[in-house]
Amino acid sequence: MWPGRDDPDLGVFVRGLAEALSARGHEVERAVLDRRGGGRSRYFTLARDAVSAARRFRPDVVHAHFLVPAGLIATLAARAPVVVTAHGQDVRNVGARVGVRMATRAVVRRAAAVIAVSDFLRRELEAKVPEARGKTEVVSSGVDLERFAPRGPAAARERVGWNGEGPAYLCVGSLTERKNVVRLADAFAAIGAGRLAFVGDGPLRRELEGRARVRVVGGVPYDAVPDWLGAADVVCQPSLVEPFGMAALEAMAAGRTVVASRVGGAPEFVTPEAGVLVDPLDDAALSHALVTAARLPVPNEAARQAAAAHDIRRQAARVEEILERAARGRPA
């Protein structure tokens, strides 16, 4: 059973993981939020649904995504052992929001096991929540290699309507300060060639619009993301901090070279053949990384091979082992 929150990327990962576990012969029941609106009251809805599902389904183990509030709800909703996965924002909230540290420590103490999606995130969690030490395992957010299979750039560009001269650079994600999108646009302007598209929306959109050779697409349906990745030569995620780096991994699965931040989880899967890691605060280094990445082949088979180590089916097998171990440890 999955209590989970309303994050689009997280929702896709949870759905993919649930499907992979179902394919391995497990029965899965989900209690999730599928919208962002509704304020804090939506968490009462999640709690109600989780309790109802637990009573009806009687799970052997509960897997919660996000430490608080989903993990807290899971520990209260069912008598079954709980495995909780930390994804990033939930760890950053510890110490930044009132009451979150206490709630997170309670969740970690009660959990049969804790999963972090990167070793970077594990270290951050254990530094903030001592109870996580010794019970946290690293299992990355897997990528669906079939959904993100390499696509021919010419056909993909026709489908999304993005043609032009020179290297095609793409950034997928929220247009926020943490995603470092303004610095990326400035670094792109400095190289004076190619074109750059931002797929996503956010408060910094106006600072990106109206720039030469820059297109701000806005949000797109998730099913359109593979075509946008296929239309790019280089996919950029130079975030100030990125606990994992899902967009970079999906781009690599699509056979695209990436430019990714050194700060976070990307160094754990971006190989030198797959892309360029960069100091997100170094403007000159970021411009150089864009030029260097554009010299790598399209499609980039080395990037695809590196992403294959994080195949969602492989990650599901690792999660399965943790869940089964937690279920076996349940008191009689």
Secondary structure by P-SEA (a helix, b strand, c coil): cccccccaaaaaaaaaaaaaaaaabbbbbbbcccccccccaaaaaaaaaaaaaaaaacccbbbbccccaaaaaaaaccccbbbbbbccccccccccccaaaaaaaaaaaaccbbbbccaaaaaaaaaacccccccbbbbcccccccccccccaaaaaaaaccccccbbbbbbcccccccaaaaaaaaaaaacbbbbbbcccccccccccccccccccccccccaaaaaaaaccbbbcccccccccaaaaaaaaabbbbbcccccccccccccccccccccccaaaaaaaaaaaaacccccaaaaaaaccccaaaaaaaaaaaaaaaaaaccc
